[in-house]
Amino acid sequence: MVTHPFRAANLSGASPAQFAALFAPFVTLHPPILTKPVSGKDLVLPILAYATTLTGKPHSTLEIRADTQTVLLWQGTLDGYALQAATVLTDDPAGQIRAITILMRPYPLVTRFQHSMYQRFASSIPADHWVLAAEPANRPHHHAAAATLPPAARSRAPDVTLHSPVLTKEVRGKEPVAAVEKAVSAVATPRSYQATFSTPPQRIAVTLWGAVGAADAEPSRLGLPVPKYCPRVNQSPRSGTQSAGSWPAPSPGVRRHSSTPVSS
């Protein structure tokens, strides 16, 4: 399989001009730290460049393509902690990148990432991009040409491992993994599947989907520990560290927000 130019540029250490040439003028970025996308090379490229200074050069572990979309799984570090991420690239007919979606885990580390990014870009990214609106708006999903149907059901191996976006450690075993999946289903609407990518031998599959989370989905109600750093949804990330065990109560009409979409 041919390597996507985005990944090739990262591997080869392309110059800023060479890297910028890969993007369409009005490229749209859907980052894990914002509630709204940002558009335009003048803003997207500095965000990507600064993010790399925080996470280090990405170490790619998998690349899968389908039509105009490419999924890159990669690893980085932040403050010495391991970070796992996925970058979804969508190309336009000319072969330039017109949309980027970035997913990251684990959630407690993503909040640190958001805090650092806010300090750098608070003056250039509008305040309403950093928090949820008082009421959810109907937003069209980003549909892919590859597939929109749920993936085929697969049996779980006895030693199956779940890398959850909200947990800092893996969950192992069929029963514990099933319990987490059940908790996710309890706090989210039915999934809207956008695409499914598989490697030729069908050994690895990546599924993109979206859902709406419940407003009262505190970790404590799911039997999960409360993150030590969890900024209020109606506060800027600059507001500082919250004490362990004190999940912040939102203002009236404001929903809590997880920086990473739950995926499996």
C-alpha positions in Angstrom: 0.0 0.0 0.0 1.2 3.5 -0.9 1.9 5.7 2.2 -0.3 8.8 2.4 1.7 12.0 1.7 0.8 13.3 5.2 2.5 10.3 6.9 5.3 10.4 4.4 5.9 14.1 5.2 6.1 13.3 8.9 8.5 10.5 8.4 10.8 12.4 6.1 10.8 15.7 8.1 9.3 17.8 5.3 9.8 21.5 5.3 6.9 23.7 6.4 6.3 24.7 2.8 6.2 21.1 1.7 3.9 20.2 4.5 1.5 23.1 3.8 1.2 22.1 0.1 -0.6 18.9 1.2 -3.6 20.8 2.4 -6.5 22.5 0.6 -6.8 26.2 1.4 -10.0 25.8 3.4 -9.0 22.5 5.2 -11.2 21.8 8.2 -9.8 20.4 11.5 -11.9 18.4 14.0 -9.6 18.2 17.0 -10.3 16.3 20.2 -10.1 19.4 22.4 -12.6 21.6 20.7 -16.4 21.4 20.4 -16.4 23.0 17.0 -14.2 22.5 14.0 -11.8 25.2 12.8 -11.0 25.9 9.1 -8.4 27.5 6.9 -4.7 26.7 6.5 -3.6 29.8 8.4 -5.1 28.4 11.6 -5.0 24.7 11.1 -1.3 24.5 10.3 -0.1 26.3 13.4 -2.4 24.1 15.5 -0.9 20.9 14.0 2.7 22.3 14.4 2.3 23.3 18.0 0.5 20.0 18.9 3.6 18.2 17.7 5.8 20.1 20.0 3.7 18.8 22.9 3.2 15.1 21.8 6.5 14.7 19.9 7.0 13.3 16.4 4.1 10.8 15.9 5.1 7.1 15.7 2.7 5.5 13.3 1.5 2.0 14.0 -1.1 1.5 11.3 -2.3 3.0 8.1 -5.6 2.0 6.4 -7.2 3.6 3.4 -10.7 3.5 1.8 -11.5 5.7 -1.2 -10.7 9.3 -0.2 -10.2 8.6 3.5 -7.1 7.4 5.4 -6.9 6.4 9.0 -3.5 6.7 10.7 -3.0 5.2 14.2 -0.1 6.6 16.0 1.6 7.0 19.4 3.2 10.0 21.2 4.0 11.2 24.7 2.8 14.1 26.8 4.5 15.0 30.0 6.2 11.6 29.9 2.9 9.7 29.6 2.0 7.5 26.7 -0.6 8.9 24.3 -2.5 7.0 21.7 -4.2 8.7 18.8 -5.9 8.3 15.4 -5.8 10.8 12.6 -8.5 10.5 9.9 -7.6 12.3 6.7 -10.1 13.1 3.9 -8.7 14.1 0.5 -10.4 16.3 -2.1 -10.5 15.3 -5.8 -7.2 17.1 -6.4 -5.5 14.9 -3.7 -5.2 17.6 -1.1 -6.3 17.1 2.5 -9.7 18.9 2.9 -10.6 17.5 6.4 -8.7 16.1 9.4 -10.3 14.5 12.5 -8.0 13.6 15.4 -9.0 11.3 18.3 -6.9 10.8 21.4 -6.7 8.8 24.6 -6.6 8.6 27.6 -9.0 11.3 28.6 -7.0 12.6 31.7 -4.0 13.1 29.4 -6.2 14.8 26.7 -7.3 17.3 29.3 -3.6 18.3 29.9 -3.2 18.6 26.1 -6.3 20.8 26.0 -4.9 23.0 28.8 -1.6 23.6 26.9 -3.3 24.2 23.6 -5.7 26.7 25.2 -2.8 28.7 26.7 -1.4 29.0 23.2 -4.5 29.5 21.1 -7.1 31.1 23.4 -6.6 34.5 21.5 -7.0 33.0 18.0 -9.8 30.4 18.6 -13.2 31.7 19.7 -14.2 31.0 23.3 -17.3 29.0 22.3 -15.1 26.5 20.5 -13.6 25.3 23.9 -16.9 24.5 25.7 -20.3 22.9 24.9 -23.3 25.1 24.1 -26.0 25.3 26.6 -28.2 23.2 24.3 -27.0 20.7 21.7 -27.5 21.7 18.1 -28.3 19.3 15.3 -25.0 18.8 13.5 -24.7 16.8 10.3 -22.3 13.8 10.6 -19.2 13.6 8.5 -20.2 10.7 6.3 -17.6 8.6 4.4 -17.9 7.0 1.1 -16.5 3.7 2.4 -19.4 2.5 4.5 -22.3 3.7 6.6 -23.6 0.4 7.9 -22.6 -1.2 11.3 -19.6 -3.5 11.0 -20.2 -7.2 11.1 -20.5 -8.6 14.7 -17.3 -10.2 16.0 -16.8 -12.6 18.8 -14.5 -11.5 21.7 -11.4 -13.5 22.5 -11.2 -14.6 26.1 -8.2 -12.3 26.6 -9.7 -9.4 24.6 -8.2 -6.0 25.6 -10.1 -2.7 25.5 -8.1 0.6 25.2 -10.8 3.0 26.4 -10.6 6.7 25.7 -11.6 7.5 29.3 -9.4 5.1 31.2 -5.6 5.4 31.7 -5.2 1.6 31.7 -6.4 -1.2 29.5 -9.4 -3.4 30.5 -8.8 -7.1 29.9 -11.1 -10.1 29.6 -14.5 -10.7 28.0 -16.6 -9.9 31.1 -14.8 -6.7 32.1 -14.8 -5.4 28.5 -18.5 -6.3 28.1 -19.3 -4.3 31.3 -17.6 -1.2 30.0 -19.3 -1.5 26.7 -22.6 -1.9 28.4 -21.9 1.3 30.5 -21.1 3.2 27.3 -24.4 2.1 25.7 -26.3 3.2 28.8 -25.1 6.9 28.5 -25.0 7.3 24.7 -27.6 7.3 21.9 -27.4 4.6 19.2 -24.3 4.9 17.1 -24.3 6.5 13.7 -21.7 4.6 11.7 -19.7 6.6 9.3 -17.0 4.2 7.9 -15.4 0.9 8.4 -11.8 0.2 7.2 -10.2 -3.3 7.2 -6.7 -4.5 6.4 -6.6 -7.0 3.5 -6.3 -10.1 5.7 -9.3 -8.8 7.8 -7.1 -9.0 10.9 -7.6 -5.3 11.8 -10.7 -3.2 11.4 -11.2 0.5 12.3 -14.8 1.8 12.6 -15.7 5.4 12.8 -19.0 6.3 14.5 -20.7 9.1 16.4 -23.2 9.3 19.2 -24.7 11.8 21.7 -23.7 11.3 25.3 -26.0 11.7 28.3 -25.7 14.9 30.3 -25.3 13.0 33.6 -22.6 10.6 32.6 -20.2 11.2 35.4 -17.5 8.6 35.8 -18.8 7.8 39.3 -22.2 6.7 37.9 -20.4 4.3 35.6 -18.3 2.9 38.3 -15.2 4.7 37.1 -12.7 6.8 39.0 -13.0 10.5 38.8 -10.0 12.1 36.9 -7.8 14.3 39.0 -7.8 17.0 36.3 -11.3 17.7 34.9 -12.1 21.3 33.9 -15.7 22.5 34.0 -17.4 22.5 30.7 -18.4 26.1 31.1 -15.0 27.3 32.2 -11.9 27.8 30.2 -9.2 25.1 30.6 -7.1 27.8 32.2 -9.2 27.5 35.4 -6.8 25.0 36.8 -6.8 21.5 38.4 -9.8 20.1 40.1 -9.4 18.0 43.3 -9.6 14.3 43.0 -13.1 13.0 43.9 -14.8 16.4 43.2 -16.5 16.1 39.9 -17.5 19.7 39.1 -21.2 20.5 38.9 -22.2 22.3 35.7 -24.1 25.6 35.5 -27.8 25.3 34.6 -28.3 24.2 31.0 -24.7 23.2 30.5 -23.7 19.7 29.7 -20.5 17.9 30.7 -18.1 17.2 27.9 -15.6 14.4 27.3 -12.7 15.6 25.0 -12.6 12.2 23.3 -15.4 10.4 21.6 -15.9 6.9 22.9 -14.9 4.4 20.3 -14.2 0.7 20.0 
